[in-house]
Amino acid sequence: MTAESYALSIRRDRVLLINGPTVAEGWHDDTCQAVSDASDAYAVLDMSGEKSLEVLKRGAELNLNIPSKSTARIVFGLGVFLYRYEAENRFRIHVASGHAEAFVISLKGAIAAA
């Protein structure tokens, strides 16, 4: 099975390429872009269900009716990349690997309270 390849807009001038082609790290004069390998930097969580947005709103101010050019959000006090994925009640969250355990603990608490 081939891993899915996609890009996330994380800032006006930054993207996070997931499972993209191999590119040498460093500055690339031909494209005027810098490349950094972040292969192990994030844990990726999928969340779905009827109350998934309600649970996420317990940890963040989210309004899906207002489009954003960035996936970067603060959820449960942690910086994440959050976006709707494949369906209305399905979300994907990229959280820094070192914060994944704290995020999951907060998420479990929000689920219990929902």
CORNORKA-V699475 format. One record per residue. N is the residue number from 0. OMEGA is omega in whole degrees, 0 to 359 (NA if undefined). D_FIRST is the distance of its C-alpha to the first C-alpha in whole Angstrom. Layout:
{{N	OMEGA	D_FIRST} {N	OMEGA	D_FIRST}}
This chain:
{{0	179	0} {1	179	4} {2	179	6} {3	178	9} {4	179	12} {5	181	16} {6	176	19} {7	172	22} {8	183	26} {9	173	27} {10	180	31} {11	184	33} {12	183	32} {13	171	28} {14	174	25} {15	181	22} {16	182	19} {17	179	16} {18	179	13} {19	179	15} {20	178	16} {21	180	18} {22	180	22} {23	177	24} {24	176	26} {25	182	30} {26	179	32} {27	182	31} {28	184	34} {29	180	33} {30	183	31} {31	180	33} {32	173	30} {33	180	30} {34	175	26} {35	178	26} {36	179	23} {37	187	22} {38	183	19} {39	187	20} {40	187	23} {41	168	21} {42	182	20} {43	181	18} {44	171	19} {45	181	19} {46	179	22} {47	178	23} {48	184	26} {49	183	29} {50	185	31} {51	179	28} {52	178	30} {53	179	33} {54	180	32} {55	179	31} {56	176	34} {57	182	36} {58	184	34} {59	171	34} {60	182	36} {61	175	34} {62	183	35} {63	178	32} {64	179	35} {65	182	35} {66	178	33} {67	177	32} {68	182	31} {69	175	29} {70	183	27} {71	180	29} {72	170	31} {73	180	33} {74	184	32} {75	178	34} {76	182	35} {77	176	32} {78	180	30} {79	168	27} {80	188	25} {81	178	25} {82	176	24} {83	188	23} {84	174	20} {85	183	19} {86	184	22} {87	183	26} {88	178	25} {89	183	22} {90	174	22} {91	183	20} {92	173	22} {93	180	21} {94	179	24} {95	184	25} {96	181	24} {97	180	28} {98	186	29} {99	181	26} {100	179	28} {101	179	31} {102	181	29} {103	177	27} {104	178	31} {105	179	32} {106	178	30} {107	177	31} {108	179	34} {109	178	34} {110	180	32} {111	182	35} {112	184	37} {113	NA	36}}
